[in-house]
């Protein structure tokens, strides 16, 4: 199981993470712990994998996943943290010798192979489809009726169906068959939530029963989406504004900059007591920031892609360069111990 975890504090803790699988009564069925502590940078994101064993004979059904984090240091006793939202996984009955997923990809330009975690922009590819390669062995006698492709929200367990194919249309062959989803747009895209992570699920249906066709040897594919309108309830509005280009007002064409001249730039409005003083020098593509407890600077493109990260180590004043970036407008998120502020600059 892969979890995409974000540290929402201004500290950089080392956390020992434990993952527990619970049944409907809350009883722990299986547990696993990371081999070594995971280091999180302030407000940083880490993808952590857990090898969770499913006990033999476990009935098919929906099970809750619980994450427990323990922090150890010299001054603080053991602290325990839990996720704000419940996570669920579905356990299916095993099916042997049937269809098996070989590869998954997104039909972007060029094609994007889906790995551990892939962020896809639905504005850049308005008719985006997902493609799967499956192999149906000649010995397949499972008599599955159809294959269903879904996106499963790992935060809520909600399942979004995006493709169905009848197994009878897939020939027995040594060559893999290719299945595609419907385009991820319209009412389907409206079901996606900005900031949520989705697991790509491939399931076989026979006589009303569901079987998981994703092989254990193939690393599970997780997806995130930009260019969707829905926002997570109770989420961090600062993160949403940093990632959603719809929140950014069009920039007026600036006058020709003069040396050491500070242009007029309107910061994205955020509810925060953190008010850093900043000055941008366009001739040198250099940003100077002053503020109490500066911790981190993150540079985003208007499409929400994270381009650059700069640790500020609590300094009262610091400078960093945007010289490695091409000309354009960028969102810069400044993070301090008391909050954060997002500004816009033209490189």
ABEGO torsion letter per residue (X at the ends): XBBBBBBABABBBBBBBBBBBBBAAGBBABBBBBABBBBBBBGBBBBBBBBBBBBBGBBBEBBBBBBBBBBBBAABBBBBBBBABBBBBBBBBBBBGBBBBABBBBBBOBBBBBBABBBBBAAABAABBBBBBBBBBAABAAGBABBBBBBBBAAAGBBBBABBBBAAABBBBABBBBBBBBBBBEAAAAABBBGBBBBBBBBBBBGGBBBBABBAABBBBBBBBBGBABBBBGBBAAAAAAABAAABBBBBBBBBBBBGBBBBBBBBBBBBABBBBBBBBAAAGBBBBBEBGBABBBBBBAAGBBABBBBAGGBABBBBBAAABBBEBBBBBBBBAAEBBBBBBBX
